[in-house]
Each structure stands twice: as structure tokens, then as C-alpha cells.
């Protein structure tokens, strides 16, 4: 496979870059100033692409410059920077890295829930500032007695639900459709779900279908004791509506790991001391990122070995009709 030319659309972790370089002829995209010339020269020979969130979008215009592209390996379970529907129309397989990050992201989600409800970062800052000497940290809200609603009950959503159940928290959910094998109550819309719970956890993927799924109406339904947690995609939450809801006391607080325009976080959110903000670290452990990187490499190796993709996404044309 060393003769197969595979490109990367931006910087990749060392394990991925070295793994691809061992197996293929690796052609990393240059910076914007050299990209046009690079695609004109190498584009027709590139058969595989490795990409990641934060890289340039893999859209129809880029695919036009890669006429012999067969497979796109996305580093991450979310692949909203890849136009998978367009790839599917062209017969290009798209893969992602599910499962290997499920438990890590679910762990982080539980940690973010507890940190947000019990104000753990704020308590840490309180102690470090020497304020404990002047009196105890203020009492906080609690997880006790809460009901949780999950928007997007996929692999990660179910792993979060299992953890919440272990904490004695009842779980309900919403999604594209009711899942017959799921024991939790189903609500047809995010507004209906928010009305029934006071802890709302967004785990939905990005894309047009979920854009601003959590809007002002959902936040109003969640209510003044409600807490929003987002570990899915930033585009799922209307950040402007969230800022206004937090300012007005429409909801109690929020814990966020993802944002609409990463890594730029609205100053209004940063200024709110009761909100817990993380820099998109849901899967960011050495163990899990290594597993994700290896799966991205393995998808390309499997494809060019004639074995097909290991983890194709829903829009991908696989298996092909006989």
C-alpha cells in the first residue's frame, strides 16, 4: 500500500501521522497559500483522506479537486466538517471513530454534571483565594431529587444514562425516533423533554438537522432550577439564547464542553462565574485519543487492503450493491 497516496487536511496527532506514513505515501495539505498548487499537482493521485474537527471542511469543492478519492477517515465520532451526504452521492466512503471514546466522554459528562451542580471549580477557586478563612463556601444545588433528560440517546447518551441511573437519577430522552429497546420515557420534542426534567444533557451530533435544537423555548421549558449540560456539538445550542437565559435566571446554570465557534467562547459566558466551561476535552485523555487515532489509521488500512471500512458512517455507500 506504500504507493497509495493519502492526504491529511491539517495537523494530526503523531500516532496518526506516523501510522499513515508507514503504510502509505503521505501527502499533508500545505497552508492556505500553497493549497491550490498542491491540489492541482497531487489532487488527482490522492485516494484517501484523513481529517479532523478544526480542519478545513471537506465539501463538494474540495472533493472536485480530488477526483480519485475513495475514502475519508474522520478523527472523532462527530463528522460535521465532512459533507458525508455529498461523499455518499459520489461513492466515497466516510468513516469515524465511534465506541473507542464512548466511556471517556460519558465519564467527562458525569464529571461536568457534578462540577456544575455542586460548583466544584468555584469551590476550588474559593479555597485558593483564601476565602475559606473568612467563612464556608456557599451552599449549592444538588443532584438529589433531579430528573435528567438526554438529547441524543446514541452510544454516548446511553453510557451517560447508565451512569446517571447508578447515581439514582431517573432518565428520559428525545431523539429522531423512539427506540423500542430503551426503557427510558421518550418525549417527541426537546421542549417536551425539557418540561419534564430539570437536568438537560445534550449529546446530539452537529449538522443542519440539530442546529440550535436547544433554543430559547427549550431553555424556558427547562425552568429556573434547570441545568443545561452540552458535551455533543456547540451548534446544537443557541448560545445567544443561552446567555440571555442565564442572565435572566430562566435557567439556573450550565456546564459546557463545546461551543458554536471553537476555540472562541463568548465573553458573556466567560464572565459568568457560576457557569462551568471546559475547552472541548470530552475524549481528551492519552488513552482514548490514541485509540481514536489508531482507528482512523486502521480504517484506511482496512479499506486499501480490500477489506472494506471498519466504522463507516450512516451516509456512506457501504456495502455497495452487488
N, C-alpha and C positions, 0 to 999 in steps of 0.2 A: 504493500500500500504506500510505500515511500514516494512513489511517483504521483500519487493523488494530491492535488493542491487544495489545501484547506485554509481559509482566511479567518482571522479574528477581527471583529468590528471595533475593538477597543482593548484596553489593558485587561488581561485576565490574570487570575491568581497563578502563582508559579507552578503549582501542580498541573494545572490545565495547560499552560503554555509548554511546559516541558513534556507532558504526555503527548500533546499533539505533535510537537517537533520530533519526537521519537518515532511516531507512527506514520506521519505524513510529511509532505513538503509544506511547511507552514508559511503563510503569507499574511502577516499582520497588516491591517489597514494603517496607512500613514496618517498624519494630521490632516485637517481640512484643506490646507494649502496644496497638498500633494495627492489628494484622494482622486481627483478627476483623472490625472495622468496615470495613476496606479490602476484604476478600473479600466481605462482604455487599453492598457498593456496586458494586465493579468486577468481582468474580469472574465473573459471567455474561457479561461482554463480552470477557474475555481469551481469545484464541485461540492464542497462542504463549507459551512459557515458556523462559527461558534460566536455567540453573542451573550449579552447580559444586560440587566437593567442599568440605566445610566449611560449606555452606549447610544449611538445614533439609531434611529428607528429603521427596522428592516421592512421597507414598504415596497409598493409596486415599482417606484422609480429606481430603487436600488436593485431589485430583482431583475429589472430590464437590463442592467449593466452586468448581470451575472447569468447569461443565457443558458449555461450548462449546470446551474446549481441544482443539486438533488436533495440536500438535507440541511436543515438549520437546527443546531443544538443550542438550546437556551439554558444558560446557567441560572437556575431558580425555578420555582414552581410556577410563579406568575410570568406570563409571556406577553404582556400588553404592549411591549415595544416591538413585537413582531406581528405583522399583519398575517395572522395564521390563515384567515379565510382566503386571502389573495394567494398565499402559498399553496393552499389546498387546490384552488382553481387551476394552478399551474402544475399540479402534480408534485409539488415539493413537500417533503416530509418535514414536520416540525416536532422536535422533542423538548421535554423539560425535565426537571429533576424532582419529581414528587417522592413521597414516602420517606426518603432519607432525612428530610428536615421536619417531618410532622411532629415528632415528640419534642424536638428542641423548641419549635415555635410555640407549641402548646404550653411547655414549661414557662417560656417567657411571658406568654399571655397571662398565666396564673400569677406569676410574679408581678406583672404590671397591674393586674386587678387588685392584688393585696396592697401594693405600694400606693395605688391611687386612693383606695378606700381608707386605708389606715395612715395615709400621708407619711410614708416611710422616708422618702428623700427629704421632706420638710423637717421631720424629727431629727434626722442626721445633721442637717444644717443648723438646727436649733442648738443641739449639743455643741457642735464645733464653734459656734459663735459665742459660747459661754453663757447662753441664756438660761440654761438649767439652774445655774447658781441663783437666779432670781425667781425661780418658780417652775413648776412642772409644765411639760408640753400640753397644749390644749387637748381636750378630748376630741376624738374623731368619730366619723361614721363607722359602720360595721358591715361585715359580710353576713352576719347573722340575720335571719329573717328575710333575706332578699330572694328575689326570683330573677333568674338570668335568661336572657333571650339571645340567641345566636343567629346572626345574619350570614348565611353561607355554611350549611352543615355538610361540608366535604370532609376530606381526611383530617385536616387540622381542626375544623369545627367539632368533629366528633371526639377528637382527642381532648380538646378543651372541655367538652361536655362531660367526659368521663372524670376529669379532674374536679370539675365543679360538683358532680354528684358525690365524689369522695369527701368533699367539704360540706355535704349536706344541703346543697343549694339546688332547688328544682330548676329544670331546664326546659325551655320551649325554643322553637326555631321558626324561621321563614326561609324560603328559597324559591327556585324556579317552580318547584312542584313538591307535593307531599311525598315523602319517602316511606313506602309501605312497611319496610323492615325496621323503622326507627320508632322507639317507644315514646318519644317526647311529643307533647302537644304541638300541633302545626298551626301557624297563622298565615293567612294568604298574603298579607302585605306587611312591610316594615312598620307602618303606622299601627296596625292591629297588634303586632308583636310588642312594640314599644308601650302601648297602652296596658299590656298585660304584665309587664315586668318593670323592674327598677335598676337593672344592670344589663346594658345592651352591648354585646360584643360583636363587632364587625370583622368578619374573616373572609369577606367576599373578594373575588379577583377584580382587577381593573377592567376597563373597556367601556364601550358606549352603553352596554346594557345595564351596567351598575353605576354609571356616572351620577354622583350626587344622590345616590339611593337614600342616604341619611341626610334629610333636608330639614328645614325649619319645622315642617309638620310632624316629622318623626320625633324631633327633639321636644316639641311641645307635648306630644303624647307621652314621652318618657317621664316628664314631670320634674318638679323641683327637688325631689330626693333622688333623681335618676343620675346614673353614671354611664358615660359612654367610653368604651374601650375600642380602639381600632388597631388591629395587627394584620389587616388584609392589604388594601391599597389606599393611598391617600385620596385618590379621586372618588372613592365611594362616599366620602363625607364632604358636604358643602362647608368648607372651612369658614366662609364668611358668616353663614348661618350659625355655625358652632360658636364662633367668637361672640356673636350677639346673644346667643342663648346663655353663654357663660357670664357675660356682663350683666344680663338682665335677671339672672337667677332662675331662668327657665329650667335648667338642669343644675345639679349640684356641682359636678366636676367631670373631668375627662382624663384618660390616660392614652397617649398616642405613641405609636412606634413608626407611623407612616404619615406622609404629608403630600399635598397636591403638587408641590413644586420642589421636590427634594434636590439638594440639601437645604433649600431656603425655607425657613419656618417663619410664619407670620410673627412680626414683633409683638402683636397684641397677645398672642398665645404665650410667647416667652415671658412677657411681663406679668402673667398671671401665676402667682406663687402656688396656688392650690392645684394647678394642673401639672400632671407628671408627663414629661416629654423625653422620649428616647430617640436616638439617632438611627432608626431602622436597623435594629440589632437582633431581630427575631430569630434568625438562623446563624447568628454570628459567633459561633464557637469554632475553634480549630477543628474539632472532631467532625462537626456537621458540614462546615464549608469544604473540608477535604472530601467528604463523601459526595457532596454535590458536584464538586469539580471532577471527581473520578467518574461519576455517572454521565456527565456531559461528554467526557472523552470516550467513555465506553459506548455511548450511543453512536458516535461517529465511527468508531472501530467496528462495531457490530454491523452498521449499515454497509460500510465498504468491504466487509468480509462476506457480504451476501446473505447475512442472517436476519436482516430487517432491523427496524428500530426497537430499542428496549422499552422506551417510555414515550410513545407518540401521543400528541395532544389530540383532543376530540376532533378538531377541524382537519386533521391530517388525512390524506388519501391512503390509508393503510388498514387492513390489507387491500391491495389493489384487486379489482375484479379479475377473475380468471379469463 
